[in-house]
Amino acid sequence: MVKFCPICNAKNSNTSSWCTNCSSSLAGAQIIEDKQTDAVIDDHLKFQPEKERPPLLVGFIIFGLIAIGFLSLVRLGMLVYAGLSETAIILISASSYAFIGTTMFLIAIFCFILIYGLWNGKPWAWKMIILLIFLLIVSGIINFDTGLILEIIVYLVILVLLVLSPNVRAFFTPNKGDKKSFPWIVIGIFIILTVVVYLILYYYIY
């Protein structure tokens, strides 16, 4: 006898209380004889429940990413204006100017890609945001200041919830049978646009 997880539909032992794939509770999970044919099991997997998005945590992170993304675009716009304006005096080299502008562009696009992934429960976005928050915590500790204590605590709480919350883990755990995908096409376009932005800033705007 086996149990199918109601969240990700992974197959578990009938004695299991927690899913081995997403750590969700198996209370009330359907028990099926292990000797049933693959066709019957596949038929069961067709009825996958819709994942429940953790509204507060994911919403909070997405709001922060939207703010950072748009702020980066505003800074990029100001930088472009400074380069086009005859009254603006830019005391940096063309390569430094292009590098700063391209960095603003990268931050903005990266934030919007993460927003897409987080909203749709993509595992790669979950791993990226965990890594990003971890780096922010390390940076805050290295550059420690009393004014950063609250910020570090907030990051720690978010990190713990992302890693340990069963609902969050279940939302970002792919269902059995789902194809593991990474937006390589988007990343390729992203790289091409980055090169184009750098060249435009370096040769035509500065």
N, C-alpha and C positions, 0 to 999 in steps of 0.2 A: 504494500500500500504506500502511496506517496501523496504528498500535499503540494498543491500549486499555490504559490504566493499570490494574494489578491492584488498586489501592487505591480510586480514585475513579471509574474507568471513563471518564475523559476521553479524547477521541480525540487522538492525537499523530502526528507524522510518523514513518515507519518508521525514520528515521535518528536519532531522538531517543533519548538515554540517560536523560533525566529528564523526568518529567511536567510539562507547562507549567501544570497546574492546581493540583497539590498538592506538586510537587517530589520525588515518590517515584521510586525507581529503576525503570526499565523493563526491567531484565534479566529475560529469560524471559517478557516480555509477549507476548500473542497478537497475531499479525500478520494482518490481514484486508484483502482487496482493497477499495480505496476505492470501486469501482464497484458494490459490493453494495447491495441495496435497503435502505431505511430499516427495513423489517420485519425483515430479518436482523440489522441492528445493534440494533434494539430488543430482539430476542430475546436477543442477547448481553448487553445491559444488565440483563436480568432476573436473571442469575446474578451478583449483586454479592457479593463476599466480605464477611464480617462484619468491621467495623473492629476493630482491636486497640487496646484502651484502654491508654495508657501507665500502668502501675500505680503506680510510685513517685512520679512527678511529680504526676499528677492526684490520687492518694491523699493525698499530703502536703498539697496545697492544700485538698482537701476536708476533711481532718482539721482544718486551721487554721480554715476557715470554720465548721465545726460548733462548734468551741470558742468562736469569737467570737460566733456566733449564740446559743448557749445562755448564754454569759456576759452578753450584752445582755439576754436575757429574765430572767435572775436579777436584774440591776440594775433592770430595770423592775419586777419583783416587789417588790424592796426599796423602790423609790420609792413604789409603790402602798401598801405597808404603812406607810410613813412618813406618807403622806397620810391614811390611815384611823386611825392610832394617835393617841389623844388625848395621849399622853405625848411624842410626837415634836414637835419645834419646827422648822418649816421657815422659814428666814430668806430666802425668795425669794418673788417675786410668783406669782400663780396662772398667768399666761401663761408665765413662765419655767419653772415646775414642769411645765406641760403640754408645753412645747417640749422639755425634757430627756427626759421620758417618751416622747414621740412619736419622738424621735431614737433612743432605745434600741430602740423597736419597728421603726423603719425599718431600722436596721442588722441586726437579727435576720432580718427577712423578706428583705431584700436578700441576705444570706448564703445563706439556704435556696433562693432562686431561682437563685443562681449555682451552688449544689451540684447542683441538678437539671440545669442546662444543661451543666455540666462533665462530669457522669457520663454524659450522653447524647450528648456530642460536638457540642453546639450551637455554631455559629460565633459567635453573639452573646455567649455566655458566655465564649468564648475571648478575644474582643475586650475585653469588660468587665474580665476579670481582668488582662489585659495593661495596660489603662489604670489600674486600681487599683494594681497593683504599681509602675508608673511613677510615679504620684503619691506613693506611699509612699517611693520612692527620692528624689524631689525634696524631699519634706518632711524626710527624714533629712539630706539635704545642707544644706538651709536652716537647720535646727536642729542643726547638726553638733555632736557630742560624741564623745569617744573611746569611750564606752560603746556608741555606735551603729554603730561600724565593722563589727563582725561582722554585725549586722542588715542593714546596707546591702549587704554582700557577698552574703549569702544571697538577698536580693531580686534582686540583679544576676544571680546564677546562675540563679535561677528564671526571670527575664525572658528571658535568653539561650536557655534551653532551650525556653521557650514559643514564641519567635519563630523559632529556627533549627533545632530538632530536626525532622528529616524525619518521624519517627513521630508526633510531637505534631501537626505541621501536617496530616499525612494524616488523623489521627483527627478533627480539627475541620474538615476540608474536606468539604463536602457532595458526594455522588455526583452525577454528571451525571443530570439528570432529576428530582432531588429538588426539592421546592418550598421556596423560602426562606421561613421562617416566623419570626415573633417573637411571643412570648406577650402580645399586646396585651390579651386578655381578662384574663389574670392581672395585668397592670399596672393595668388599670382597677379590678379588685377591690382591688388593693394600695392605690391612691389613696383609694378609698372607705373602706377600713379605717383608713387613716392619719387621715383627717378624723374618723372616729368615735372613734378612740382619743384624739385631741386633745380633742374635746368632752367625752368622759367624764372625762378627767383634769382638765379645766378646771372643769367645772360640778358634778361629782358626787363626786369623790374629794378634791380639795384642800380 
